[in-house]
Amino acid sequence: MVKAIVGANWGDEGKGKITDMLGQESDIIIRFQGGSNAGHTIINKYGKFALHLLPSGVFYDHTTCIIGNGVALNIPYLFKEVKSLTDRGVPEPKLLVSDRAQIMMPYHILFDQYEEERLGGKSFGSTKSGIAPFYSDKYAKIGFQVSELFEEESLREKVERVCEAKNVILEHMYHKPAINTEELFQTLLEYRDMVKPYVCDVAAYLYEAIKEGKNILLEGQLGALKDPDFGIYPMVTSSSTLAAYGAIGAGIPPYEIKEIIAVAKAYSSAVGAGEFVSEIFGEEADELRRRGGDGGEFGATTGRPRRMGWFDAVATRYGCRMQGATQVALTVLDVLGYLEELPVCVGYEIDGVVTKDFPTTVKLAKAKPVYEKLPGWKQEIRGIKKYEDLPENCRKYIEFIEKEIGVPVTMVSNGPERDEIIYR
């Protein structure tokens, strides 16, 4: 049985916790896209962790964790991350890396920084982890696949060929030092030695696992609104964040994905630039940010303060639809207990017309939120285990959201710990 866990919004919805939780009944957990540019925060008996490349199932000894072919594989980062776990008493995870995954090159990270510098105020708010240059090269067919590390002669020739073009750009566009091809070649040989024990034909491995009826979890990074096709383009990421891409990024047939859990926050938050209709500012935003998440709403990778907003039913309904969500996990509900009333964005007003459909980015820029206000529950809900024990106004809020998005809310998270979850 294959399940996917994906974000309904802008990312940072709390997917890490839900993956960590569902990892208990999974045999295999796969990261299928993205790189080390976003983090999943997990709190368990070993402590608090921010994972970037490793799947959120690494804390179990019964799971195999896989880096799929769709991932931007930063090899030294991956092994630094494994070491950061084992140094804190976590058993060495069982890890497999797809032989078709492509490698984040040191120059991708430099190009990302140089381009953001060049663009200045017009930049895309990149995390400068090399993601856009990496995927650009992959689709321009000048990327490096893990499998290529094991053919020294052709690797050297390709390094020289690719660097020739890169150095022209470095010199004339960015006025930065050229890449030393010999140094880069030696670095890639070091990468080869690091990754060698884990390399695997993941598609073949998963074909057998599916035949054996194994429980497989696909873990997505970011959310539907950061997808390059269906998100708030161009303020998006460079790989597809949709569950459908899980089939490609892991190498399994699309019809094998039976359940899609979209994770949505009980309010909205976003990191980086881009349109955000239900955004709030000033003291109102500061208070929500301070109370939000575990230790406040700050990016797990960058530490940047997240932009805050009320629950956006238009964006979330669209995100769930594009993900093909079969169920929704609603997170950080406990945070909202301080509010007298809860605004929910139920429509967008664009040029005087109210729509419930999520528009393209050019129209989104003109959208004003249409709110419906619900009464707050004014109490702490952490520690509650049963849905019927939640305050009435809290249940009404969940049921209102469920009706707006048109997908059943099956899990409600009321605290950051793994077991602080209510199943409906």
PLY file of the C-alpha trace (Angstrom):
ply
format ascii 1.0
element vertex 424
property float x
property float y
property float z
element edge 423
property int vertex1
property int vertex2
end_header
0.00 0.00 0.00
1.44 3.36 -1.06
0.44 6.57 0.74
1.64 10.09 0.00
1.99 12.89 2.53
2.06 16.29 0.89
1.46 19.95 1.68
-1.83 21.67 0.85
-0.41 25.19 0.92
2.93 27.02 0.87
4.92 24.40 2.78
5.65 24.36 6.54
2.28 22.73 7.25
3.66 20.19 9.72
4.26 17.29 7.31
7.34 16.13 9.21
5.36 15.32 12.32
2.63 13.51 10.34
5.24 11.49 8.38
7.08 10.65 11.59
3.78 9.49 13.09
2.64 7.42 10.11
6.17 6.04 9.83
5.28 3.72 12.69
3.28 1.54 10.31
5.51 2.00 7.25
8.23 -0.27 5.91
9.67 2.24 3.43
9.69 6.04 3.41
10.73 7.95 0.29
11.68 11.54 -0.36
10.69 12.07 -4.01
11.54 15.72 -4.85
13.24 18.86 -3.62
16.55 19.15 -1.82
17.93 20.44 1.45
16.18 23.79 0.95
13.30 23.20 3.35
13.21 21.46 6.70
10.82 19.18 8.54
10.83 19.66 12.32
10.34 16.53 14.41
10.14 16.13 18.18
10.48 12.66 19.71
12.21 10.75 22.51
15.66 11.58 21.07
14.98 15.34 21.10
14.07 18.00 18.55
15.41 17.68 15.00
15.19 19.61 11.73
15.55 17.17 8.82
16.31 18.52 5.36
17.19 15.64 3.02
16.52 12.55 5.09
12.94 11.24 5.10
11.11 11.81 8.39
11.05 8.06 9.12
14.74 7.83 10.06
13.97 7.46 13.77
12.48 3.97 13.41
14.62 0.87 13.22
12.06 -1.01 11.09
11.98 1.48 8.18
14.12 1.76 5.07
14.61 5.39 4.06
15.03 6.19 0.39
16.31 9.22 -1.48
14.39 8.99 -4.76
15.54 9.97 -8.24
13.52 13.21 -8.10
15.58 14.64 -5.23
18.34 17.26 -5.54
20.99 15.19 -3.79
23.52 17.19 -1.80
25.86 14.31 -0.89
28.03 15.88 1.85
24.92 17.45 3.37
23.16 14.07 3.49
26.03 12.47 5.39
26.39 15.45 7.71
22.70 14.99 8.49
23.10 11.25 9.20
26.02 12.04 11.50
24.01 14.71 13.34
21.48 11.97 14.22
23.93 9.24 15.24
25.89 11.78 17.34
22.71 12.27 19.39
22.06 8.58 20.00
19.76 7.82 17.06
20.57 4.39 15.54
22.17 4.54 12.06
19.26 4.71 9.60
18.82 2.11 6.85
19.36 4.30 3.83
19.14 3.77 0.07
19.97 6.34 -2.62
18.64 6.05 -6.16
21.33 5.46 -8.79
19.29 7.86 -10.96
19.23 10.71 -8.44
21.13 13.77 -9.61
23.88 15.46 -7.64
23.80 18.95 -6.23
27.13 20.34 -7.45
29.14 22.83 -5.35
28.74 25.38 -8.17
24.93 25.13 -8.05
25.01 26.70 -4.60
27.36 29.47 -5.77
25.25 30.22 -8.85
22.15 30.46 -6.64
23.88 33.05 -4.41
25.33 35.01 -7.34
21.99 35.18 -9.13
20.13 36.42 -6.04
22.86 39.08 -5.62
22.55 40.09 -9.28
18.75 40.38 -9.09
18.90 42.45 -5.89
15.41 43.66 -5.00
13.87 41.56 -7.80
15.11 38.26 -6.35
12.92 35.17 -5.84
13.62 34.90 -2.11
15.68 31.74 -2.68
17.10 29.77 0.27
20.36 29.80 -1.74
20.64 26.00 -1.50
21.28 25.64 -5.24
17.82 24.33 -6.11
16.97 26.41 -9.21
20.43 26.01 -10.84
20.32 22.27 -10.02
16.95 21.62 -11.70
17.84 23.98 -14.59
20.89 21.82 -15.30
18.92 18.59 -14.91
16.44 19.65 -17.57
19.16 21.19 -19.74
20.73 17.68 -19.56
24.03 18.84 -18.12
23.38 17.48 -14.64
25.30 14.59 -13.05
23.53 11.35 -12.11
24.80 9.28 -9.19
25.45 6.40 -11.62
27.91 8.59 -13.57
30.25 8.82 -10.56
31.30 5.23 -11.16
32.67 5.80 -14.70
35.81 7.84 -14.10
36.86 8.46 -17.67
33.54 9.73 -18.96
33.02 11.67 -15.69
36.27 13.62 -16.17
35.37 14.42 -19.77
31.89 15.63 -18.77
33.23 17.75 -15.89
35.56 19.55 -18.32
32.80 20.07 -20.88
30.25 21.40 -18.38
32.75 23.66 -16.60
33.79 25.28 -19.87
30.29 26.71 -20.24
29.90 27.51 -16.52
33.18 29.44 -16.45
32.09 31.74 -19.27
29.05 32.75 -17.20
31.10 33.08 -14.00
33.63 35.36 -15.66
31.41 37.55 -17.85
28.07 37.65 -16.05
28.95 37.36 -12.38
32.63 38.48 -12.41
33.52 35.65 -10.05
36.41 33.14 -10.00
36.31 30.20 -12.43
35.73 26.60 -11.36
38.90 24.52 -11.07
37.94 21.37 -13.00
40.57 19.13 -11.40
39.42 20.11 -7.90
35.80 19.53 -8.88
36.64 16.11 -10.35
38.41 15.11 -7.09
35.41 16.34 -5.07
33.12 14.13 -7.14
35.34 11.11 -6.46
34.99 11.88 -2.73
31.20 12.06 -3.21
31.34 8.68 -4.95
33.11 7.06 -2.00
30.61 8.54 0.47
27.50 7.44 -1.40
28.76 4.10 -2.75
27.44 1.85 0.10
23.89 3.18 -0.34
23.41 3.27 -4.11
20.55 1.14 -5.36
18.25 0.65 -8.35
15.37 2.11 -6.36
12.70 1.55 -9.02
13.51 -2.19 -9.10
13.62 -2.31 -5.29
10.19 -0.66 -5.04
8.73 -2.92 -7.74
9.55 -5.91 -5.52
8.39 -4.13 -2.34
5.00 -3.34 -3.87
4.65 -6.98 -5.01
5.36 -8.07 -1.42
2.63 -5.76 -0.10
4.97 -3.50 1.85
3.67 -0.24 3.35
5.30 2.63 1.50
5.13 6.31 2.37
5.97 9.08 -0.11
7.08 12.25 1.65
6.67 15.51 -0.25
8.49 18.75 0.46
6.87 22.21 0.49
3.23 22.43 -0.68
0.89 22.65 -3.68
1.20 26.44 -3.97
4.96 26.14 -4.49
4.53 23.78 -7.47
6.12 25.19 -10.67
2.98 24.44 -12.73
0.10 24.96 -10.31
1.63 27.23 -7.69
2.16 30.99 -7.43
4.65 31.02 -10.33
7.37 32.37 -10.46
7.62 32.45 -6.63
7.68 28.66 -6.54
10.23 25.89 -6.14
11.85 24.10 -9.09
10.46 20.56 -8.69
6.86 19.42 -8.59
5.46 19.36 -5.05
2.39 17.33 -6.03
1.62 13.77 -4.97
1.30 12.80 -8.63
5.01 13.52 -9.03
5.68 10.97 -6.27
5.22 8.25 -8.87
7.93 9.80 -11.05
10.27 10.96 -8.29
10.30 7.47 -6.74
9.83 5.31 -9.84
6.48 3.58 -9.22
3.26 3.35 -11.28
0.83 6.22 -10.56
-2.07 3.85 -9.83
-0.18 2.42 -6.85
-0.70 5.62 -4.82
-3.89 4.72 -2.94
-4.09 7.39 -0.26
-3.03 11.03 -0.34
-2.88 12.87 2.97
-2.73 16.63 2.46
-1.44 18.48 5.50
-2.92 21.92 6.20
-2.37 24.37 9.02
-5.31 25.66 11.06
-4.04 29.13 10.07
-1.74 30.17 7.19
1.99 30.76 7.04
4.49 31.19 4.22
8.24 31.60 3.89
9.73 33.68 1.08
8.18 35.98 -1.47
4.95 35.60 -3.42
1.22 36.36 -3.32
-0.46 35.55 0.00
-4.06 36.79 0.09
-5.00 36.18 3.75
-1.74 37.63 5.10
-1.87 39.64 8.33
0.65 42.18 9.61
1.85 44.11 12.65
1.01 43.10 16.21
-1.69 40.65 15.08
0.85 38.74 12.96
3.58 38.99 15.62
1.38 37.41 18.26
0.37 34.51 16.01
4.01 34.04 14.97
5.20 33.99 18.59
2.59 31.45 19.64
2.75 29.39 16.44
4.57 26.14 15.73
6.91 24.90 18.43
8.97 27.87 19.55
7.43 30.23 17.00
6.97 30.42 13.26
10.48 30.58 11.84
11.77 28.61 8.82
13.40 25.26 9.76
16.22 25.86 7.24
16.72 29.62 7.17
15.36 30.74 10.54
13.48 33.45 8.60
10.28 34.67 10.30
7.35 33.16 8.43
4.65 35.39 7.00
1.39 34.83 8.86
-2.27 34.80 7.83
-5.71 33.43 8.63
-6.90 30.10 7.24
-7.37 30.43 3.48
-10.14 28.08 2.35
-9.75 29.14 -1.31
-6.04 28.26 -1.44
-6.45 25.13 0.69
-9.37 23.76 -1.34
-7.31 24.28 -4.50
-4.19 22.76 -2.89
-6.15 19.68 -1.81
-7.68 19.35 -5.27
-4.31 19.59 -7.05
-2.82 17.09 -4.61
-5.77 14.74 -5.13
-6.18 14.59 -1.35
-8.23 11.70 0.01
-7.94 13.07 3.56
-6.60 16.10 5.40
-4.48 16.39 8.54
-5.09 19.74 10.25
-2.10 20.91 12.29
-1.25 23.53 14.98
-4.89 23.89 16.05
-3.78 24.33 19.67
-2.13 27.66 18.76
-5.48 29.41 18.11
-6.89 29.04 21.64
-6.13 32.67 22.55
-8.45 34.27 19.95
-11.92 35.72 20.55
-12.86 35.12 16.93
-11.31 33.35 13.96
-11.49 34.86 10.50
-11.55 32.32 7.64
-10.91 33.49 4.08
-13.79 31.97 2.07
-13.45 33.91 -1.18
-11.26 36.30 -3.17
-12.57 39.59 -4.49
-10.89 40.33 -7.84
-11.94 43.48 -9.75
-15.17 43.64 -7.76
-16.15 40.01 -8.40
-15.95 37.37 -5.63
-14.55 33.99 -6.66
-14.00 30.75 -4.77
-11.57 29.45 -7.38
-7.84 29.96 -6.94
-6.61 32.13 -9.84
-3.32 32.45 -11.73
-0.63 34.67 -10.22
-1.38 37.82 -12.25
-4.99 37.80 -10.99
-3.92 36.70 -7.50
-1.97 39.96 -7.15
-5.30 41.84 -7.28
-7.22 39.55 -4.91
-8.64 40.82 -1.62
-9.73 38.32 1.04
-13.42 37.81 1.85
-13.69 36.68 5.48
-16.25 34.81 7.49
-15.70 35.07 11.25
-16.19 32.16 13.63
-16.23 32.38 17.44
-13.05 31.28 19.24
-12.92 28.61 21.97
-10.68 30.56 24.36
-9.00 27.59 26.05
-5.98 25.29 25.92
-6.69 22.10 23.91
-3.31 20.37 24.26
-3.67 17.06 26.05
-7.15 16.32 24.65
-7.19 12.87 23.04
-10.79 12.52 21.81
-12.51 14.63 19.19
-15.74 14.89 21.19
-13.79 16.34 24.15
-12.72 19.39 22.11
-14.64 22.61 22.90
-17.76 23.04 20.76
-16.45 26.14 18.94
-13.24 24.27 18.15
-15.19 21.38 16.59
-17.32 23.92 14.67
-14.15 25.52 13.30
-12.83 22.14 12.09
-16.18 21.20 10.57
-16.48 24.59 8.83
-13.03 24.10 7.28
-13.91 20.55 6.25
-17.07 21.73 4.50
-15.17 24.55 2.72
-12.37 22.33 1.40
-14.58 19.35 0.58
-12.16 16.71 1.92
-12.56 14.84 5.22
-10.35 16.07 8.07
-9.25 12.76 9.59
-6.46 13.94 11.89
-6.20 16.99 14.09
-2.86 17.87 15.63
-3.06 19.73 18.94
0.60 19.91 19.94
4.10 19.35 18.49
4.81 15.94 20.08
4.39 12.79 18.01
1.43 11.52 20.07
-0.45 14.85 20.26
-2.96 13.92 17.59
-6.69 13.31 17.50
-8.03 10.78 15.00
-11.55 11.35 13.75
0 1
1 2
2 3
3 4
4 5
5 6
6 7
7 8
8 9
9 10
10 11
11 12
12 13
13 14
14 15
15 16
16 17
17 18
18 19
19 20
20 21
21 22
22 23
23 24
24 25
25 26
26 27
27 28
28 29
29 30
30 31
31 32
32 33
33 34
34 35
35 36
36 37
37 38
38 39
39 40
40 41
41 42
42 43
43 44
44 45
45 46
46 47
47 48
48 49
49 50
50 51
51 52
52 53
53 54
54 55
55 56
56 57
57 58
58 59
59 60
60 61
61 62
62 63
63 64
64 65
65 66
66 67
67 68
68 69
69 70
70 71
71 72
72 73
73 74
74 75
75 76
76 77
77 78
78 79
79 80
80 81
81 82
82 83
83 84
84 85
85 86
86 87
87 88
88 89
89 90
90 91
91 92
92 93
93 94
94 95
95 96
96 97
97 98
98 99
99 100
100 101
101 102
102 103
103 104
104 105
105 106
106 107
107 108
108 109
109 110
110 111
111 112
112 113
113 114
114 115
115 116
116 117
117 118
118 119
119 120
120 121
121 122
122 123
123 124
124 125
125 126
126 127
127 128
128 129
129 130
130 131
131 132
132 133
133 134
134 135
135 136
136 137
137 138
138 139
139 140
140 141
141 142
142 143
143 144
144 145
145 146
146 147
147 148
148 149
149 150
150 151
151 152
152 153
153 154
154 155
155 156
156 157
157 158
158 159
159 160
160 161
161 162
162 163
163 164
164 165
165 166
166 167
167 168
168 169
169 170
170 171
171 172
172 173
173 174
174 175
175 176
176 177
177 178
178 179
179 180
180 181
181 182
182 183
183 184
184 185
185 186
186 187
187 188
188 189
189 190
190 191
191 192
192 193
193 194
194 195
195 196
196 197
197 198
198 199
199 200
200 201
201 202
202 203
203 204
204 205
205 206
206 207
207 208
208 209
209 210
210 211
211 212
212 213
213 214
214 215
215 216
216 217
217 218
218 219
219 220
220 221
221 222
222 223
223 224
224 225
225 226
226 227
227 228
228 229
229 230
230 231
231 232
232 233
233 234
234 235
235 236
236 237
237 238
238 239
239 240
240 241
241 242
242 243
243 244
244 245
245 246
246 247
247 248
248 249
249 250
250 251
251 252
252 253
253 254
254 255
255 256
256 257
257 258
258 259
259 260
260 261
261 262
262 263
263 264
264 265
265 266
266 267
267 268
268 269
269 270
270 271
271 272
272 273
273 274
274 275
275 276
276 277
277 278
278 279
279 280
280 281
281 282
282 283
283 284
284 285
285 286
286 287
287 288
288 289
289 290
290 291
291 292
292 293
293 294
294 295
295 296
296 297
297 298
298 299
299 300
300 301
301 302
302 303
303 304
304 305
305 306
306 307
307 308
308 309
309 310
310 311
311 312
312 313
313 314
314 315
315 316
316 317
317 318
318 319
319 320
320 321
321 322
322 323
323 324
324 325
325 326
326 327
327 328
328 329
329 330
330 331
331 332
332 333
333 334
334 335
335 336
336 337
337 338
338 339
339 340
340 341
341 342
342 343
343 344
344 345
345 346
346 347
347 348
348 349
349 350
350 351
351 352
352 353
353 354
354 355
355 356
356 357
357 358
358 359
359 360
360 361
361 362
362 363
363 364
364 365
365 366
366 367
367 368
368 369
369 370
370 371
371 372
372 373
373 374
374 375
375 376
376 377
377 378
378 379
379 380
380 381
381 382
382 383
383 384
384 385
385 386
386 387
387 388
388 389
389 390
390 391
391 392
392 393
393 394
394 395
395 396
396 397
397 398
398 399
399 400
400 401
401 402
402 403
403 404
404 405
405 406
406 407
407 408
408 409
409 410
410 411
411 412
412 413
413 414
414 415
415 416
416 417
417 418
418 419
419 420
420 421
421 422
422 423
